[in-house]
């Protein structure tokens, strides 16, 4: 399962708790669609970044998708040549969601061109960076590029380089910083690293199973021929279980008694929580199978404090603006808390 589909399915489980309020969420999202087919952020103009979250909310709610209007909006971006990595990944996510909604196959030429655009953000160390031409990758770049390649249906080359780069960004306390300039870990970066490492290890395990099946046949042939190279390795694995467990504990330490999670070390003691940190932490913890029973009730209370009757969520207690991004994150967190 891709990163995108995993998040949509989790957000979809929030319907069990939303009840009739699911209709309010759908109405709010539809109200943000603009004349050009895109969905607005905090202004009134269509925005590709916010369109992703609107599309994924509709998918999570199993609501009717205005495919033609959205597709017309996306066509204006072509194959993403003028886009930065965040918006390029947004374009890939949107098109993948529309293909699923319309049960259509992506255009192979466009997919190939977009994959080439993603490769422009490959850093010199073999990972990915938000900035093209960087010497070293960063967590967000790796996360965005990996998700984009998944949504394009393309294989991800250089997984080991990504894992190595994430290892370099791991801090002594178990958290992950986004880049070398940041001394301490952050909750969104740590959550992204956990999801990436978990997914890459699962991918490596599946690949290893296939290689071992092929390898057994090859070894049988080589044994018959007497040509087996006894020094050649037959297993390739990514082993990050210990580091993922440490990161999960780091994330749990960012929890405040209110039920929300803080963006970095020490902020939880000040009660400085936000929905992005809360949702990404809960999603990462759920992804690696952490038990959420002890935090469920308080976290649901926290989400309720950020809910607005118009059908969406605010980003934090000091924020009164409802938008599609935070509404998706609210559903994501809520979906993981369904019993």
N, C-alpha and C positions, 0 to 999 in steps of 0.2 A: 504494500500500500504506500502511496506517495505521502509526503508531508502534508500536501494540500488536502487530499482525501481524508486523511486521518483527522485533521482539524475540523473539516466540514462534518464528518460523521459524529464527532464528539459534540460539536455545537448543535447538531440535530437532536441529540438526546435531551436538550434543554426544553423541548416541547412538552415533555412530561411534567415539568414544573411550571411552565408558562401558562398552560391552560388556555383560557380565552385571550390572554394577553398576547399570544402569538399573532393574533390578527392585528393588534396594535403595532407590533414590530413590523409586520409586512406593510401596513399602511405607511408607517414612518419611512421605511426604505423606499417605497415607491414614490413618496413625496419628494425625495431627493433626486429623482431622475430629471435631467434637464432636456431641453429641446434637441440637443445634439446627440442624445442617447446615453451620454455619460452621467455619472452620479456625482453630486456635489459633496465637497467636504464641509468645511466650516463657513465657506462663502456660498455663492450661488452659481458658480461656474462648474461645468463638468470637470472631474479630476480623475485621471487614470488610477492613481493610488487608492482613492476612496471607492472607485468603481469596483475594485477587487472585493472589498469587504461587502458592498451591497450585493454583488453577484453571489458571494459565498453565503450570505445570510439567506437569500432566496433559495439557494440550493439546500441549505440546512433545513429550512422550513418546508421543503418539498412544494414550494410555491411556483406558480407559472412564471417562466422566465421570458422576458421580452427580448427574445434572441435577435430578431432582425434589427431592432433599434440599437441594441448594444453592439452588435457586429458592425453596423454602419459607423458607429463611433470609433471602434477599434481599428477599422480599416484606415482611418486617418493617420494611424501611427506606422503603417506599412510593416516592415520587418524589424522595426525598432532601431534603425541606424542612428537616430538622433537622441536616443534615450540613455539615461544613466542606468546602472544595474538595477536599482530598486524599481524603476518604472518599466524596465525591460522584463524583469521577473513578474511584475504586475500584468503586463501584456500577455505573457505566457500563461499565467494563472487564469486570466479571464477567458482566453481562447480555449483552454482546456475545459473550463466549466461550461462554456457554450457548446462545445463539441459533445460533451456528455448530455447536456439538456436536449440537444437536437438529434442525438444519436448519429452524428456525422463524423467522418474521418478528417483529420487535419490535412491541409495542403502540404505535401512533402517538400516542395520547393521553399515555401515560407518557413517551415520548421527548420530546414537546413540553414537558411539564412539567419534565422534568429539564434540558432545554436552557435553559429560563427560569431554573432554579436556578443553572446555570453562569454565566449573564449577571449574576447578583448580584455576582459577583466581578470584573466589569469595572471597572477603575480609571478615574479621571477622565481620564487621558491616552489612553484607548482600548485599553490593553493589559489584562492580567489580574494580579491579586494574590492571594496566599494569603488575605489578609484582605479581607473585604467592605468596600466604602466607602473604599478607599485612594485617595490622590491619584495615586500612580504604581504601575505594575506591577513585578513581580519575575520573575526567570527561572523559578522553580518554578511560580509562578502561571500564567505563559504556557504552560509545558510541560504542566501538568496540564489546563488548560482546553482547549488545542488537542487533546490526546489524548482528552479526554472528548467534545468535539464530533465528532471523527472516529468514535469508538465509537458515538455516537448517530446517526451517519449524517447529521449536519447540516453545512451549510456554515459556514465560519469567516469571520465578518465582522471587518473591522479588521485584516487581516494586516499592512498597512503600519504601523499603530500599534505592533504587536508588534515588527516589525523595528526601528522607530525606538527603542523602549524598550530592546531588546537592545543597540542601538548605544550608548545612553547608559550602559549597564552594562559596556561593554567597557573594559578597562584598557589602559594604554599598552604593557604587555608582551605583549598578545594574549589574555590570559585574561579571563574574565567573572566579575564578582561577582554574587551573587544579588540584592542590593539596594543602595541608595545608602549605607546605613550601613556597608557593608563596603568597605574600601579595596583589598584584594587579591582576585584571582580565586581561585576554588576549582575543584577538578577536577569534582565533580558538576555545578556550575553551568555550567562551560565546556562540558562534554560535552552537557548539555541544550541550551545555546545553539547548539552546532554542529548537533545533530540538527534543531532547530527551523529554523534558517536554511537548512539543506540542503533540508528538506522544503518550506518555504515558497517557496524559489526554484524547486523542481521543480513545485510547484503553480502558481506564477505562469507558468512556461514553458508548462505544459499549457494554462492558461487563455488565454495569449497566442496559442497556436496556434489555439485555437477562435475567439478574437476576430478574429484576422487573416483566417481563412476567412470569417467573417461580414462583416468589414470590407471585404474585396475585393468581395463582392457589393454591399454598401452603397455603396462608392465608385463602382462601375460605374453604379449607379442614379443616384447624385448627379452623376456626370459627364454622364450623359445629360440630366439635368434642369438642369445648370449650377448646382447648389446646394451644391457641396462647399465646406466651410469649410477653407481651406488652413492656417489656424492651429491646427486641432484636432489633438492628438496621436493617433496610431493604435497606439502600443506602450506597454505598461506592464510594466516588468520590475523584479524585485528583484535587485540585483547585490551579492553578498556574498562572492564567490569569494576575494578577497584576505584578507578578515577570517577566513574559515573556514580558510584555509591557515595563517594566523598562529596561530589557536587550536589547530590540529592540532599545530603545532610546540610550542606551550605545553604541551599534554598530553603529548607525548613527553618533554619535559624533566622531567616529574614521575615518570618511571620510575626505579626503583631496580634495582641489580644483581641483587637477588633475584628480579626479574620482576614484582613488584607495583608499583602506582602509589600515590603519596601524595596526600593531599587538598588540599595547597596548596604554594606556593613555599617551598623550604627544608626541608620535611619529608622530602623524598626523601633528602637528605644525612644525615638521622638514621635512615634506615631505617624511618620511621613510615608503613608502607603499610597498606592495608585493601582488602577485597574490593569494597566499593561503588565506591570510586575506580577500582580496577583494571577492573572490569567496565564501568562507564560510559565510561571513557576508551577501552577497546578497542572498545566498540560504536560510539562516535562516530568513531573513526579508521576503522573498517571501513565505516561509513556513507558517508564521503566518499572512500572508495577508497584510503586510505593502505596502503602495503605493511607487512605484519605479520611478514614473514619473520625480520627481525633480532631480534624480541622473542619469537617463538613458543616456543622451547625453555625460556627462563627463565620465561616467564609460565605455561607448563604446570607447571613445577616448583613455582612459587608456589601455583598452584591445588591441586596435590597436597598441599602442606603444610597446606592448610586443609580438606581432605577428611576426613570421618570415616566409618568402616565402616558406621555405622548408616544411611547413605544420604543424607548432606547435607554442607553446607559451613558453616564458622564465618566470622565477619566479619573476623577478623584473628588474628595469632599469639597475642595475649593473651586471646582469647575461646574458651571451650570449649563454648559453647552453639550447637547446630545449630538453624536455623529455616528456614521456607519462603522467606522473603525472600532470605536469603543463598544458599540452595540454588539459587534461580532465577538469581541473579546469577552464581553459579559456573557454571551451565550456559550462561548467555549468553556469558560470556567464553570458555569452552571451545569453544562452537560456532563462534565466529569464528576459532579457532585450528586448526580442522580443515583439513588440507591437501587 
